[in-house]
């Protein structure tokens, strides 16, 4: 079983590698404009990564974690992180519903742990990803 520090390190490394990959692709294609699709999916991936790897262990008051009752199994943690990071690699090929499903599953786990503040943040990032994709489909 992986420790929370290792999961946090893997999550941060994966997000950094994805950002580097997307930056290199945009630079090679000559695109200098901000891609809202990548921005929304990045916000979703960072929020999911934070809620899975950091929130259950982050001491906030009196050495009590922000959401100490979160119980996400390691296999489920890996699955939601892969689903959240997948669309960042190639948003044209990997459908955004993976990121939205990862947000919904993470929100469900957080809701079971009665961490409603973080649950609302995760749900909001999932809605943002959906709205960006809807706006993209309507405009183009």
Secondary structure, DSSP 8 states (H G I E B T S, - for coil): ---HHHHHHHHHHHHHHHHHHHHHHHHHHT--S--HHHHHHHHHHHHHHHHHHTTTT-EEETTEETTTT----HHHHHHHHHHHHHHHH-TTTS-THHHHHHHHHHHHHHHHTT-HHHHHHHHHHHHHHHHHHHHHHHH-
